[in-house]
């Protein structure tokens, strides 16, 4: 104890002061250097990225091909992506994004429909005993359905939907819950038969079939499939329907949702979007 007291008494107070001053000077110098290096080496984030992200839907569904809305916003600002790749953002918000980026955007809101309602009423060509989804079944002779365009009902779209908006109904084909669907397009991308398609958000009717055969040939495949008779096209008062590959195609810019096509269809293939 006496040794410690003697040592403390022998230390020059100026030495302590100068030690503190030197340490303080070193700390300030390092602080300034870190500040300068931070500014020099900083990666500047374009403020438009956050502005664009605020306008996106925030679904983070990945259907655009980028890791969430933040990645897509950055790609848009950098000119590596097009706003049309996003399906869940409204047309109005897309136009606002175009204004931020200084580009003209032409967009309309859409919803998805399933262009097949065959399911259990479409004939099978074999009994599938395997495990998996529609994509794995597709590898086996194009799937179990005799109709090569028909819904396989194995739920690839169900697995892809992050909103729980799709299910395979009791009739064996895919149905969409409008209250949950955000039209992100993941189901559109994953369907191996390309049966899930987009129509304008205000569309009332659509063609719930993708079969391109006519008459008896179509009847041999499915109880409810389109037979290409053309009654819908001939009875449309607005000329909104044309026949392409034996299948009705609706021009929604002309359609007034009068319902004549659905009324005249002998197979009840043209139905309301919300049915």
N, C-alpha and C positions, 0 to 999 in steps of 0.2 A: 504493500500500500504506500509506504514511504517512497519507494522507487517511482511509482506512478506520479506522485505529487511533485517529486523532483523533476521528472521528465516534462510534466505540464508547465512547470515554472520556467523551464529552460527554453520553451518554444517561443520564438519571436512572434508577437501579434501581427507584425507586418507580413510575415510569411503566410499566415492564415488568410489575411486580406487579399494578398496577391494571388494565392491559390484559387480563391473564390472568383476573383476577377478574371483569371485566365480560363477557368472552367466556363464561366458565363460567356466569355468572348467566343470560346470554341462552340458552345451551344448555339449562339446567335449566328455564327458563320455557317454551321451545318444547316441550321434552319433556313437561312437565305439560299444556300445552295440547293436544298431540296425543293424549295419553292420555285426557283428558276428552272431546275430540271423538270419539275412537274408540269410547268407551262410549256416547256420546249418539247417534251415527249408525250404530252397529253393527246389522246385520240378524240378529236372534236366530233360530237354527235350532231348531225343536222337537226335543227329544231323542228323541221317539217316532219320528221319521223314520228314524233310524239303527237303532232297535230293530226297526221293521217291516222295513226292508231286510234285516236279518240273517235274518229268517224267510222271506223270499221265496227262490225257487229259485236266483236269480242267473243265470238263462238269458239275460237281456237280449234276449229274442226280439222284443219290440215288439208281440206279438199283443194286448196289452192296450190299445194305442193311445197309449202314452206312451214317451218316449225312454229305454228301459232301466228296470231295477228301481229305481234311485234316483228317477227322475221319477215312477214309479208309487207308490212309498212316500210321497213328498211329497203326491201327489194323494189318497191314502187318508187321510192324517192331516188334510188340509184338507177332507175330506168331498166331494171332487170326483170320486171314483171308488169303485167297488164291488169288493170282493175277488173276486167271481165272474168279473171280467174277466180274471183270471190263470188260465191253464189248466195251467201247468207246476208250480205250487206244490202240495204235497200237502195233502190235506184236514186232516190233523193240524196242519200249520203255519198253515193258514188260520184255524183255530180259535184258535191262539195269537195270531195277529195281531188277531183279534176281541177277545181278552181285553185286549190292549194298548190298543186303541181304545175299549174299553168297549161293544162291540156284540155281538149274538148272530150267529154265523155257522153256517149249515147248509151243509155241503159234503161231497162224496164224491169219491174219486179215480176218474178215468176214463181210458180209452185210446181211440185213434181206430181206426176200421175203414173200409175202402173198400167201399161198398155197390154194387159192380158187379164182375163177373168175366167180362164179355162179351169185351172186347178184340177179338182177331182172329176170334172166333166170333160177333160181332155184325156184321150186314151194314152195308156202307157205301152211302150214297146218291150219293156222288161221290168222285172221287179228289182229295185235297187236294194242291196243288202249291205252296202258299204257304209263307212263312217265319213262324215265331213259335211261340206256345204255345197252350194250350187257349182262353185268353181271346180271342185274336185269331181263332182258328178259329170260335169261338162266334158271332162277328159275321157269318159267312157261312152263312146259313140254319140257324143253330143248331148248326153243326158237321157233320162228315161222316157221323156214324152215323145209320142209319135209325131207331134207337131214340133218341127225343129225351131220354131220361134217361141214356143210356149214357156211359161213360168215353171221352173223346176221345183219351187216350193221348199227348198232346203235352207233358206235363210241367210245367204251371204249378205244380203242387204240389212237384215236384222242385226247381224253381228257388227256391221259397219256403222250403224246409226248410234251416235253417242247420246241422243235425246230420248231414246226409247219410243220413237214415233212410228216404228214399223213392226208389224208382226205378220206371220203366216196365219191367215184366218182359217176357220173351220172348213171352208170350201177348198182349201189347198193352194190358194194363191195369195200373194202379198197385198196387204192393205195398209193404208197410211192414216195415222191419227193427225188430222189437221191442227188440232189444238197444241200438239207438241212439235210438229215439223217446223224447222227453221229454213228449209230449202237449201241446206248447205251443199248438197250434191254428192255426198259420200256414197250414198246408195246408187246414184246414177253411175258413178265410176266403177263400182264393184260388180254390178250385175253382168254376168257373162253373156246374157242374151240381149242386153241393151234394151230392156223392156221399160225401164223407168226413165221417163222423159220429162222435159220442161214445157209448160204451157204458160201463157200470161196469167198473172195472179187473179185477174178478173174473169178468166174463162169459166164458163158454166158447164159446157159439154166437152167430151173428148172421146176418141175412138179407143175402146178398151180391147184392142186386138192388134196383133202384128203379123198375122198369117197372110201370106200373099197368094194363096190358092183360091180357086173359084168353085162355086157350086158343090157338086157331089164330092169332089176331091177334098174340099174344106170340111164338109160334113163328116167325112170318114175319120177325120182327126179329132174333132171337137164338137160338142153339142151346142156350144154358144159362139163359135168362131164366125168371123165375117166371111160371107160367101161371095163377096165382090159383085153383088147384084146391081149396085149403083142407084138404088131407089133414093137413098139419102141425097145424093148429088142432084138427081133429077127433080126432087121435091123441095130443094132449098130455094126460098124466094129471093135470096140475096146473092146467089151464085158463090157462096162461101165454101162449097165443098167440091173438090175435084178428085178423080180416081187416079191413083198412081200405084202401079204394080198390084192392081186389083184391090187396093185398100183406100178407104176414104181419107182425105187430108183436109183438115179444116183451116181456112184462112181466117184467123181471129180478127183481122182488121175489118173484115166484112160481116162476120157473124154477129147477129143480134140476139142470140140465145132464145129464138122463138120456139125451139123444140121440135120443129117439123121433122128433122132428121131422125131424132130419137123415136118419134111417133111412128114413122114409116119403116124403120129398120125391122125386118122380120126376125132377126136373131137377137135383137135388143143389145147390140154391140156398142152402140153410141149411148153413153150414160152420163150422168152428172158427175162432176169432179169430186163431189163430196159424198157420193154414194159408196 
